[in-house]
Structures are given as structure tokens and as C-alpha cells.
């Protein structure tokens, strides 16, 4: 089973929408992704404001910065 992930993004972010579309086929095959809106806290905005979208593994804390595609995500999750 793939590890759980978090996708740091915010409303109105075109790149975040593209990242979600890249992740959708993986989600349909069992990947659990929690969407985290960085606009909800100043601390998250300070860390991710210039980097979003960012995919983070919950188990290891490793992060994959944009740009990424489905193949890179699969490799990242191994």
C-alpha cells in the first residue's frame, strides 16, 4: 500500500490544479492524498508560499516540489 501524502496548495493556484490532475489517477489506484491549504495558517504560507504545489510523504516527511508528473510521483513513493 502506498504511503499517505499531503499536497500543499491553495485556492486559485493553477499549478496546484495541474498537480491535482497528475495525482488523480494515482488516487484512483489507492493513493491517499490530503489537500492542505497553505492560506489557512501563516506558518504554512511562510514555508510553502513560493514553492506550491508540494507533495509531502506523511511517513518520512520527504517532499517533492513542483514540477512533477505521475511517473516521478511513483518513483518518489517507492
N, C-alpha and C positions, 0 to 999 in steps of 0.2 A: 504494500500500500504506500502511495507517495506521501511525503511529509506534508503537513499543513503549511500554508503560506499566508502572507498578508501582502496586499497590494496597496502601497501608499499612493494616494492620488487626491484629486479634489474636483469639485463640480466645475464644469466649463473647460476642462483641460482636454484639448483634442488628442494629445498624445496618450493621455490616460485612457481615453475611449478606444484608441487603436490597440493599446496594450491589453485591455479587457477582451477585445475581439480575438487577439492572439491566444489568450488563455482559455477562451470559451471551449474549444474542442477538448482541451485537457480536463477542464471541469466536467464536461460531459462524460469523461472516462474515469472520474473519481477523484480528481484533484480538488482539495478543499482550499478555497481562497477567500479570506476575509478582506473586504474592502475597508480601508482606513482613510477617512477624510482628514487630511492634514490641516484643513482650515478650522477644525474644531478645537485645537489647542495651539497655543503659541510655541510650546516646546517642539511639537512635531513640525510646525511650519518652519521653525528655525533650522531644524536638521534637514528636512526634505524639500523645502520651498523651491530651491533651484535645481533639484535632482529628479523630481517626479516625472514619470511613474517609476517606482522602485518596488521590486518583488523581494520579499524577505521570507526566509525559511524560519518557521517558529522553532524547530528543534535545534538548529545550530546558530541562528542569528545571522547567517550569511545573507548578503544582499546582492541582487542582480540589478544593475542600473540600466535604464533605457539607453539605447535601443536594444531590444531583444526580439527573437522570433520563437515560435513553438519549439523548434529543434534545440535552440540554446537553453530554453527553459527545461526541456527534458534532460539535457546534459547537466544543468545546474542542480537538478533534483536527485541525481544519482549519488 
